[in-house]
Amino acid sequence: MALNTSVKFASLQEGQQLESLTKPPVTKVQLVKYAGASGDFNPLHTDDAFAQKMGMDGVIAHGMLVMGFLGEYVMELAGNSAELSHFQMRFGSVTKPGDHITCSSVVSKVFEKAGDHYIALDLQAEKASGKVVGTGKATLRVF
């Protein structure tokens, strides 16, 4: 799902909730592909039997995959009107195959620095159940 990237950054206000992005459900195939792309072949992400021996119900998603979802979301928000100048994330609850992850943000600060305009965002990634799987912060320099 693409976001409306024609965000009018000049009209954003602190506390404003921005459009969210809901990803399709995470799949086991996606986890195997991500393992190949990232080089993280920990069987906890690709082998149900191994994950069950570790006390899980089955495989869990790579935390960095969720970070990628948030990164994609921020870049969709930026569109052609802004560039990312800062990004950080903290991991929360685990993500499993079948989970729909929704990325959302709130404008935490609108400011100017050295003649450039910036928007600071508080980010959140959560499952449909409401469990937060990641939080973060991003700053966009507005053109």
N, CA and C atoms as a LAMMPS dump frame, in Angstrom:
ITEM: TIMESTEP
0
ITEM: NUMBER OF ATOMS
429
ITEM: BOX BOUNDS ff ff ff
-5.0000000000000000e+02 5.0000000000000000e+02
-5.0000000000000000e+02 5.0000000000000000e+02
-5.0000000000000000e+02 5.0000000000000000e+02
ITEM: ATOMS id mol type element x y z
1 1 1 N 0.846 -1.179 0
2 1 2 C 0 0 0
3 1 3 C 0.889 1.239 0
4 2 1 N 0.722 2.075 -0.975
5 2 2 C 1.502 3.313 -1.032
6 2 3 C 0.788 4.397 -0.233
7 3 1 N 1.582 5.242 0.367
8 3 2 C 1.034 6.361 1.123
9 3 3 C 0.848 7.555 0.21
10 4 1 N 0.056 8.484 0.664
11 4 2 C -0.077 9.764 -0.025
12 4 3 C 1.192 10.55 0.278
13 5 1 N 2.099 10.601 -0.706
14 5 2 C 3.382 11.252 -0.455
15 5 3 C 3.349 12.735 -0.785
16 6 1 N 2.161 13.271 -0.971
17 6 2 C 2.06 14.714 -1.204
18 6 3 C 1.77 15.429 0.116
19 7 1 N 2.399 14.95 1.188
20 7 2 C 2.232 15.56 2.505
21 7 3 C 2.697 17.008 2.434
22 8 1 N 1.888 17.894 2.94
23 8 2 C 2.238 19.318 2.98
24 8 3 C 2.999 19.565 4.277
25 9 1 N 4.315 19.416 4.221
26 9 2 C 5.136 19.52 5.415
27 9 3 C 4.986 20.87 6.105
28 10 1 N 4.763 21.923 5.327
29 10 2 C 4.639 23.264 5.919
30 10 3 C 3.419 23.373 6.83
31 11 1 N 2.423 22.506 6.623
32 11 2 C 1.2 22.592 7.425
33 11 3 C 1.193 21.609 8.604
34 12 1 N 2.242 20.82 8.778
35 12 2 C 2.274 19.857 9.877
36 12 3 C 2.451 20.564 11.219
37 13 1 N 1.825 19.983 12.231
38 13 2 C 1.89 20.555 13.579
39 13 3 C 2.289 19.475 14.572
40 14 1 N 2.942 19.899 15.639
41 14 2 C 3.307 18.954 16.693
42 14 3 C 2.056 18.272 17.229
43 15 1 N 2.165 16.968 17.44
44 15 2 C 1.038 16.173 17.927
45 15 3 C 0.168 15.604 16.82
46 16 1 N 0.429 15.97 15.59
47 16 2 C -0.397 15.51 14.459
48 16 3 C -0.069 14.063 14.114
49 17 1 N -1.107 13.246 13.981
50 17 2 C -0.969 11.845 13.565
51 17 3 C -0.916 11.822 12.045
52 18 1 N 0.08 11.108 11.484
53 18 2 C 0.2 10.996 10.034
54 18 3 C -0.42 9.7 9.551
55 19 1 N -0.653 9.625 8.256
56 19 2 C -1.238 8.433 7.641
57 19 3 C -0.391 7.213 7.988
58 20 1 N -1.042 6.091 8.277
59 20 2 C -0.327 4.863 8.631
60 20 3 C -0.132 3.97 7.399
61 21 1 N 0.699 2.968 7.56
62 21 2 C 0.967 1.985 6.509
63 21 3 C 0.814 0.602 7.118
64 22 1 N -0.09 -0.214 6.577
65 22 2 C -0.262 -1.589 7.05
66 22 3 C 0.338 -2.522 6.019
67 23 1 N 1.269 -3.331 6.472
68 23 2 C 1.941 -4.288 5.606
69 23 3 C 1.091 -5.543 5.457
70 24 1 N 1.246 -6.261 4.333
71 24 2 C 0.575 -7.569 4.218
72 24 3 C 1.084 -8.496 5.317
73 25 1 N 0.366 -9.571 5.599
74 25 2 C 0.826 -10.472 6.662
75 25 3 C 2.236 -10.999 6.377
76 26 1 N 3.028 -11.094 7.425
77 26 2 C 4.373 -11.665 7.324
78 26 3 C 4.225 -13.143 6.963
79 27 1 N 5.087 -13.626 6.063
80 27 2 C 5.035 -15.036 5.648
81 27 3 C 6.363 -15.725 5.954
82 28 1 N 6.314 -17.051 6.038
83 28 2 C 7.539 -17.824 6.233
84 28 3 C 8.476 -17.654 5.039
85 29 1 N 7.917 -17.601 3.844
86 29 2 C 8.74 -17.385 2.65
87 29 3 C 9.466 -16.046 2.759
88 30 1 N 8.773 -15.023 3.228
89 30 2 C 9.389 -13.703 3.412
90 30 3 C 10.566 -13.8 4.392
91 31 1 N 10.418 -14.579 5.444
92 31 2 C 11.49 -14.724 6.429
93 31 3 C 12.715 -15.412 5.818
94 32 1 N 12.485 -16.418 4.989
95 32 2 C 13.599 -17.106 4.328
96 32 3 C 14.282 -16.157 3.342
97 33 1 N 13.492 -15.4 2.586
98 33 2 C 14.075 -14.432 1.655
99 33 3 C 14.859 -13.358 2.403
100 34 1 N 14.322 -12.897 3.538
101 34 2 C 15.022 -11.887 4.321
102 34 3 C 16.322 -12.457 4.877
103 35 1 N 16.302 -13.715 5.309
104 35 2 C 17.533 -14.349 5.8
105 35 3 C 18.597 -14.312 4.713
106 36 1 N 18.211 -14.626 3.487
107 36 2 C 19.163 -14.593 2.377
108 36 3 C 19.665 -13.2 2.081
109 37 1 N 18.779 -12.226 2.124
110 37 2 C 19.152 -10.843 1.816
111 37 3 C 20.033 -10.244 2.913
112 38 1 N 19.756 -10.602 4.149
113 38 2 C 20.478 -9.991 5.28
114 38 3 C 21.711 -10.788 5.716
115 39 1 N 21.73 -12.059 5.357
116 39 2 C 22.816 -12.922 5.83
117 39 3 C 22.58 -13.453 7.234
118 40 1 N 21.4 -13.207 7.799
119 40 2 C 21.061 -13.681 9.144
120 40 3 C 20.308 -15.004 9.009
121 41 1 N 21.046 -16.101 9.073
122 41 2 C 20.465 -17.427 8.888
123 41 3 C 20.167 -18.127 10.21
124 42 1 N 19.968 -17.367 11.285
125 42 2 C 19.614 -17.968 12.565
126 42 3 C 18.361 -18.815 12.343
127 43 1 N 18.397 -20.118 12.658
128 43 2 C 17.247 -20.982 12.403
129 43 3 C 15.988 -20.586 13.185
130 44 1 N 16.124 -19.722 14.165
131 44 2 C 14.954 -19.221 14.896
132 44 3 C 13.983 -18.519 13.941
133 45 1 N 14.512 -18.036 12.812
134 45 2 C 13.692 -17.305 11.845
135 45 3 C 13.203 -18.166 10.68
136 46 1 N 13.738 -19.39 10.546
137 46 2 C 13.411 -20.183 9.361
138 46 3 C 13.02 -21.634 9.649
139 47 1 N 13.235 -22.116 10.853
140 47 2 C 13.028 -23.534 11.167
141 47 3 C 12.102 -23.666 12.375
142 48 1 N 10.846 -24.074 12.11
143 48 2 C 9.856 -24.192 13.189
144 48 3 C 10.309 -25.146 14.297
145 49 1 N 10.879 -26.295 13.925
146 49 2 C 11.297 -27.277 14.934
147 49 3 C 12.368 -26.669 15.85
148 50 1 N 13.322 -25.956 15.276
149 50 2 C 14.359 -25.31 16.08
150 50 3 C 13.732 -24.264 16.999
151 51 1 N 12.849 -23.434 16.444
152 51 2 C 12.202 -22.379 17.237
153 51 3 C 11.411 -22.985 18.395
154 52 1 N 10.76 -24.112 18.157
155 52 2 C 9.998 -24.766 19.215
156 52 3 C 10.924 -25.306 20.31
157 53 1 N 12.104 -25.788 19.93
158 53 2 C 13.078 -26.241 20.926
159 53 3 C 13.561 -25.077 21.793
160 54 1 N 13.485 -23.867 21.248
161 54 2 C 13.895 -22.663 21.98
162 54 3 C 12.747 -22.082 22.806
163 55 1 N 11.581 -22.759 22.799
164 55 2 C 10.451 -22.319 23.609
165 55 3 C 9.441 -21.443 22.888
166 56 1 N 9.604 -21.274 21.58
167 56 2 C 8.664 -20.475 20.8
168 56 3 C 7.59 -21.39 20.215
169 57 1 N 6.502 -20.798 19.735
170 57 2 C 5.461 -21.575 19.052
171 57 3 C 5.923 -22.003 17.665
172 58 1 N 6.807 -21.23 17.092
173 58 2 C 7.342 -21.459 15.749
174 58 3 C 8.283 -20.317 15.436
175 59 1 N 8.622 -20.184 14.164
176 59 2 C 9.585 -19.152 13.765
177 59 3 C 9.069 -17.752 14.098
178 60 1 N 10.022 -16.843 14.279
179 60 2 C 9.694 -15.433 14.5
180 60 3 C 10.457 -14.602 13.47
181 61 1 N 9.924 -13.438 13.175
182 61 2 C 10.55 -12.553 12.194
183 61 3 C 11.821 -11.938 12.754
184 62 1 N 12.728 -11.614 11.864
185 62 2 C 13.93 -10.867 12.211
186 62 3 C 13.496 -9.487 12.711
187 63 1 N 14.072 -9.026 13.795
188 63 2 C 13.77 -7.673 14.263
189 63 3 C 14.087 -6.631 13.209
190 64 1 N 15.165 -6.874 12.463
191 64 2 C 15.567 -5.917 11.433
192 64 3 C 14.565 -5.863 10.282
193 65 1 N 13.765 -6.912 10.095
194 65 2 C 12.714 -6.857 9.082
195 65 3 C 11.677 -5.816 9.486
196 66 1 N 11.311 -5.804 10.76
197 66 2 C 10.364 -4.803 11.267
198 66 3 C 10.982 -3.404 11.152
199 67 1 N 12.264 -3.295 11.436
200 67 2 C 12.945 -2.013 11.266
201 67 3 C 12.865 -1.578 9.797
202 68 1 N 12.992 -2.528 8.901
203 68 2 C 12.844 -2.229 7.473
204 68 3 C 11.448 -1.727 7.132
205 69 1 N 10.431 -2.304 7.773
206 69 2 C 9.066 -1.822 7.554
207 69 3 C 8.944 -0.358 7.97
208 70 1 N 9.497 -0.028 9.147
209 70 2 C 9.442 1.363 9.609
210 70 3 C 10.251 2.278 8.69
211 71 1 N 11.388 1.798 8.222
212 71 2 C 12.189 2.588 7.289
213 71 3 C 11.458 2.845 5.986
214 72 1 N 10.798 1.812 5.472
215 72 2 C 9.991 1.97 4.255
216 72 3 C 8.897 3.012 4.479
217 73 1 N 8.246 2.919 5.627
218 73 2 C 7.166 3.847 5.965
219 73 3 C 7.664 5.288 5.983
220 74 1 N 8.788 5.533 6.644
221 74 2 C 9.321 6.896 6.731
222 74 3 C 9.686 7.415 5.341
223 75 1 N 10.277 6.558 4.525
224 75 2 C 10.662 6.995 3.182
225 75 3 C 9.436 7.273 2.315
226 76 1 N 8.359 6.525 2.532
227 76 2 C 7.1 6.815 1.83
228 76 3 C 6.566 8.18 2.256
229 77 1 N 6.65 8.472 3.553
230 77 2 C 6.204 9.778 4.028
231 77 3 C 7.043 10.902 3.41
232 78 1 N 8.343 10.68 3.337
233 78 2 C 9.255 11.702 2.809
234 78 3 C 8.976 11.977 1.336
235 79 1 N 8.675 10.922 0.595
236 79 2 C 8.428 11.091 -0.834
237 79 3 C 9.543 11.885 -1.493
238 80 1 N 9.166 12.834 -2.326
239 80 2 C 10.136 13.701 -3
240 80 3 C 10.243 15.055 -2.32
241 81 1 N 9.651 15.178 -1.13
242 81 2 C 9.599 16.471 -0.446
243 81 3 C 10.544 16.59 0.738
244 82 1 N 11.178 15.47 1.122
245 82 2 C 12.034 15.488 2.306
246 82 3 C 13.057 14.366 2.192
247 83 1 N 14.086 14.453 3.041
248 83 2 C 15.072 13.382 3.118
249 83 3 C 15.29 13.008 4.577
250 84 1 N 15.629 11.763 4.787
251 84 2 C 15.865 11.259 6.134
252 84 3 C 17.205 11.771 6.649
253 85 1 N 17.198 12.354 7.851
254 85 2 C 18.46 12.794 8.443
255 85 3 C 18.778 12.038 9.737
256 86 1 N 17.797 11.327 10.296
257 86 2 C 18.009 10.569 11.532
258 86 3 C 16.958 9.472 11.614
259 87 1 N 17.38 8.274 12.072
260 87 2 C 16.45 7.154 12.226
261 87 3 C 16.982 6.241 13.314
262 88 1 N 16.119 5.893 14.259
263 88 2 C 16.479 4.915 15.291
264 88 3 C 15.254 4.121 15.669
265 89 1 N 15.483 2.919 16.197
266 89 2 C 14.374 2.048 16.556
267 89 3 C 14.737 1.191 17.749
268 90 1 N 13.7 0.86 18.534
269 90 2 C 13.809 -0.102 19.642
270 90 3 C 12.816 -1.217 19.363
271 91 1 N 13.223 -2.437 19.642
272 91 2 C 12.365 -3.59 19.387
273 91 3 C 11.451 -3.843 20.57
274 92 1 N 10.269 -4.37 20.28
275 92 2 C 9.28 -4.68 21.308
276 92 3 C 8.923 -6.154 21.249
277 93 1 N 7.666 -6.445 21.096
278 93 2 C 7.148 -7.804 21.031
279 93 3 C 7.595 -8.489 19.74
280 94 1 N 7.596 -9.823 19.729
281 94 2 C 8.017 -10.56 18.537
282 94 3 C 6.935 -10.529 17.461
283 95 1 N 7.384 -10.647 16.224
284 95 2 C 6.507 -10.719 15.061
285 95 3 C 6.563 -12.141 14.524
286 96 1 N 5.4 -12.697 14.211
287 96 2 C 5.309 -14.071 13.734
288 96 3 C 4.66 -14.093 12.355
289 97 1 N 4.851 -15.18 11.604
290 97 2 C 4.138 -15.307 10.337
291 97 3 C 2.638 -15.145 10.567
292 98 1 N 2.009 -14.418 9.681
293 98 2 C 0.577 -14.14 9.794
294 98 3 C 0.269 -12.79 10.408
295 99 1 N 1.243 -12.195 11.1
296 99 2 C 1.017 -10.89 11.712
297 99 3 C 0.959 -9.788 10.657
298 100 1 N -0.029 -8.935 10.79
299 100 2 C -0.128 -7.707 9.991
300 100 3 C 0.526 -6.614 10.832
301 101 1 N 1.498 -5.926 10.277
302 101 2 C 2.178 -4.865 11.006
303 101 3 C 1.743 -3.517 10.437
304 102 1 N 1.297 -2.637 11.334
305 102 2 C 0.916 -1.281 10.938
306 102 3 C 1.947 -0.315 11.499
307 103 1 N 2.502 0.483 10.589
308 103 2 C 3.473 1.511 10.949
309 103 3 C 2.746 2.851 11.018
310 104 1 N 2.998 3.606 12.08
311 104 2 C 2.336 4.896 12.241
312 104 3 C 3.309 5.892 12.859
313 105 1 N 2.918 7.158 12.813
314 105 2 C 3.786 8.192 13.386
315 105 3 C 2.981 9.388 13.846
316 106 1 N 3.614 10.11 14.771
317 106 2 C 3.083 11.371 15.279
318 106 3 C 4.205 12.396 15.146
319 107 1 N 3.859 13.591 14.691
320 107 2 C 4.842 14.667 14.6
321 107 3 C 5.184 15.097 16.022
322 108 1 N 6.452 14.942 16.404
323 108 2 C 6.856 15.323 17.755
324 108 3 C 7.457 16.722 17.807
325 109 1 N 7.969 17.185 16.672
326 109 2 C 8.592 18.503 16.667
327 109 3 C 8.707 19.016 15.237
328 110 1 N 8.459 20.303 15.075
329 110 2 C 8.679 21.005 13.814
330 110 3 C 9.688 22.099 14.134
331 111 1 N 10.837 22.082 13.43
332 111 2 C 11.871 23.05 13.814
333 111 3 C 12.737 23.457 12.62
334 112 1 N 13.512 24.498 12.847
335 112 2 C 14.447 25 11.857
336 112 3 C 15.842 24.953 12.466
337 113 1 N 16.83 24.573 11.642
338 113 2 C 18.212 24.498 12.105
339 113 3 C 19.114 24.884 10.933
340 114 1 N 19.932 25.887 11.134
341 114 2 C 20.872 26.371 10.113
342 114 3 C 20.148 26.687 8.799
343 115 1 N 18.96 27.237 8.923
344 115 2 C 18.202 27.627 7.74
345 115 3 C 17.415 26.513 7.075
346 116 1 N 17.548 25.267 7.56
347 116 2 C 16.795 24.144 7.008
348 116 3 C 15.602 23.83 7.904
349 117 1 N 14.543 23.289 7.299
350 117 2 C 13.321 22.938 8.025
351 117 3 C 13.284 21.429 8.262
352 118 1 N 12.9 21.052 9.484
353 118 2 C 12.888 19.653 9.887
354 118 3 C 11.552 19.279 10.528
355 119 1 N 11.235 17.998 10.404
356 119 2 C 10.082 17.406 11.067
357 119 3 C 10.602 16.189 11.833
358 120 1 N 10.374 16.134 13.145
359 120 2 C 10.747 14.974 13.956
360 120 3 C 9.492 14.13 14.176
361 121 1 N 9.651 12.827 14.041
362 121 2 C 8.528 11.901 14.151
363 121 3 C 8.775 10.868 15.239
364 122 1 N 7.735 10.538 15.985
365 122 2 C 7.737 9.38 16.872
366 122 3 C 7.069 8.255 16.099
367 123 1 N 7.75 7.135 15.976
368 123 2 C 7.28 6.021 15.152
369 123 3 C 6.805 4.857 16.01
370 124 1 N 5.883 4.079 15.447
371 124 2 C 5.422 2.872 16.119
372 124 3 C 5.053 1.825 15.074
373 125 1 N 5.406 0.575 15.354
374 125 2 C 4.985 -0.568 14.547
375 125 3 C 4.244 -1.5 15.486
376 126 1 N 3.022 -1.861 15.112
377 126 2 C 2.244 -2.73 15.993
378 126 3 C 1.475 -3.769 15.209
379 127 1 N 1.185 -4.879 15.898
380 127 2 C 0.376 -5.946 15.334
381 127 3 C -1.095 -5.529 15.379
382 128 1 N -1.923 -6.248 14.638
383 128 2 C -3.367 -5.989 14.661
384 128 3 C -3.917 -6.163 16.077
385 129 1 N -3.27 -6.98 16.892
386 129 2 C -3.718 -7.211 18.271
387 129 3 C -3.452 -6.005 19.17
388 130 1 N -2.678 -5.052 18.666
389 130 2 C -2.331 -3.884 19.465
390 130 3 C -0.981 -3.996 20.154
391 131 1 N -0.336 -5.162 20.072
392 131 2 C 0.987 -5.32 20.677
393 131 3 C 2.014 -4.557 19.851
394 132 1 N 2.811 -3.747 20.524
395 132 2 C 3.831 -2.95 19.846
396 132 3 C 5.057 -3.83 19.595
397 133 1 N 5.485 -3.89 18.329
398 133 2 C 6.656 -4.689 17.972
399 133 3 C 7.889 -3.812 17.776
400 134 1 N 7.699 -2.509 17.717
401 134 2 C 8.833 -1.595 17.598
402 134 3 C 8.407 -0.152 17.746
403 135 1 N 9.308 0.649 18.287
404 135 2 C 9.096 2.098 18.366
405 135 3 C 10.376 2.763 17.875
406 136 1 N 10.25 3.997 17.483
407 136 2 C 11.444 4.668 17.002
408 136 3 C 11.238 6.156 16.846
409 137 1 N 12.276 6.779 16.296
410 137 2 C 12.263 8.198 16.016
411 137 3 C 12.912 8.421 14.663
412 138 1 N 12.414 9.393 13.948
413 138 2 C 12.998 9.772 12.662
414 138 3 C 12.916 11.284 12.528
415 139 1 N 13.874 11.83 11.824
416 139 2 C 13.867 13.254 11.511
417 139 3 C 14.009 13.407 10.012
418 140 1 N 13.133 14.224 9.438
419 140 2 C 13.15 14.498 8.009
420 140 3 C 13.524 15.945 7.779
421 141 1 N 14.457 16.161 6.852
422 141 2 C 14.775 17.523 6.418
423 141 3 C 13.894 17.802 5.217
424 142 1 N 13.098 18.85 5.341
425 142 2 C 12.103 19.201 4.32
426 142 3 C 12.735 20.099 3.28
427 143 1 N 12.482 19.788 2.008
428 143 2 C 13.005 20.614 0.905
429 143 3 C 12.169 21.863 0.715
